[in-house]
Amino acid sequence: MTGKPEPEVKWFRDEKELAPSFKVKMIKTEEVVTLTISGVTEKMSGVYKVVATNSAGTAQHSAPVTVKGNFYI
């Protein structure tokens, strides 16, 4: 992700902002921002959205995510 000034990035699930935790990792490497969630369950399904904001404006993208069964990595 690029921008001047560098954008602030926030992640949401069903319009509720996600906070970093031992299961939820938000990583920025060069121009790529990544959301990684470990130990997902079916109840973590929802519409996930990323919002990048700086003084030039806001860009966002959302996608529905469906979790089937339990996965542990």
SEZATI-689002 format. One record per residue (C-alpha): residue number from 1; x, y, z. Coordinates in Angstrom, 3 decimals. Layout:
% residues N
   nr         u         v         w
  NUM         X         Y         Z
...
This chain:
% residues 73
   nr         u         v         w
    1     0.000     0.000     0.000
    2     1.425     3.337    -0.967
    3     0.452     6.888    -0.214
    4     1.874    10.194     0.924
    5     1.542    10.573     3.793
    6     1.508     6.843     4.540
    7    -2.097     5.710     5.117
    8    -3.436     4.478     8.428
    9    -4.950     1.005     7.897
   10    -7.854    -0.425     9.903
   11    -9.540    -3.815     9.593
   12   -13.199    -4.574    10.350
   13   -15.508    -7.596    10.591
   14   -19.209    -6.801    10.194
   15   -18.437    -3.073    10.695
   16   -16.723    -3.725    14.074
   17   -13.051    -2.720    14.162
   18   -10.642    -5.591    14.782
   19    -7.894    -5.177    17.364
   20    -4.516    -6.936    17.206
   21    -4.228    -9.902    19.582
   22    -2.426   -13.229    19.873
   23    -4.877   -14.605    17.249
   24    -5.282   -11.490    15.069
   25    -2.149   -10.184    13.321
   26    -2.062    -7.069    11.155
   27     1.197    -6.831     9.243
   28     2.558    -4.271     6.767
   29     5.508    -5.392     4.641
   30     6.665    -2.789     2.134
   31     3.505    -2.040     0.092
   32     1.403    -5.022     1.281
   33    -0.891    -5.090     4.302
   34    -2.060    -8.477     5.585
   35    -4.667    -9.637     8.088
   36    -3.973   -13.099     9.530
   37    -6.343   -14.790    11.968
   38    -5.395   -18.092    13.601
   39    -7.739   -20.620    15.194
   40   -10.770   -19.506    13.170
   41   -14.250   -20.872    13.862
   42   -17.529   -20.715    11.949
   43   -18.684   -17.773    14.083
   44   -15.812   -15.725    12.628
   45   -17.589   -15.670     9.255
   46   -18.694   -12.226     8.135
   47   -17.911    -9.307     5.898
   48   -14.274    -8.280     6.317
   49   -13.222    -4.789     5.305
   50    -9.913    -2.935     5.108
   51    -9.886     0.872     5.196
   52    -6.815     2.984     4.378
   53    -6.961     6.690     5.238
   54    -4.604     9.639     4.891
   55    -4.972    13.374     4.255
   56    -5.665    12.678     0.554
   57    -8.746    10.586     1.336
   58    -9.958     7.064     2.052
   59    -9.830     3.793     0.116
   60   -11.603     0.633     1.218
   61   -12.387    -2.884     0.109
   62   -14.636    -5.528     1.621
   63   -15.323    -9.195     0.993
   64   -17.623   -11.805     2.530
   65   -15.733   -14.632     4.273
   66   -17.393   -17.931     5.192
   67   -15.655   -20.340     7.557
   68   -16.777   -23.965     7.309
   69   -15.760   -26.173    10.227
   70   -12.932   -25.460    12.659
   71    -9.363   -24.931    11.509
   72    -6.315   -24.843    13.730
   73    -2.872   -23.936    12.478
